[in-house]
């Protein structure tokens, strides 16, 4: 137990120092409880992630999309992380790791101009208006990017308390489709009369 606790502390310390993490899974085992905790920490600490399925050469009768689906159902954040299926023993796809890392680094540093973000918000509102709650409707005045590495965005609104989780998920999904930010966790902050982070 002491060894496990020590390993967990060392893992967290290593994550805190990193910008990008390589989460290596055994393709035969899928994602373990410990790896789910690590993936959660990667997202919580604002680190970018590259997902690697090792020992893919040993896997039989399992398609890549099925292996991916199982992991992404367990940890939704990993849905947005670039993924490689490789074999350290045979060298399969190991040459693709560095280019994938470079792409994740570039995505982490990406900045979207405020004007473009506001056109994005206008488009989202046109497609799907926030629902009325107790006779009030959420209004999003504008959106701006306040940080890179990791990317953080602020939305200025009339009533932060009206920002439902379902509408948040809608905006984030639309945002990922438009701008990707592959491998990076996204933070959206709300500012109105009160300050809320989502």
GIKAHU-V745022 format. One record per helix or strand. SS is the DSSP state (H for helix, E for strand). FROM is the first residue (numbers start at 1). LEN is the number of residues. If there is no record, write none. Layout:
BEGIN
[[SS,FROM,LEN] [SS,FROM,LEN]]
END
This chain:
BEGIN
[[H,2,16] [E,20,7] [E,30,1] [H,33,12] [E,48,7] [H,56,3] [H,64,11] [H,76,5] [E,83,3] [H,94,16] [H,114,14] [E,132,2] [E,136,2] [E,140,8] [E,152,6] [H,160,3] [H,165,15] [E,187,5] [E,195,3]]
END
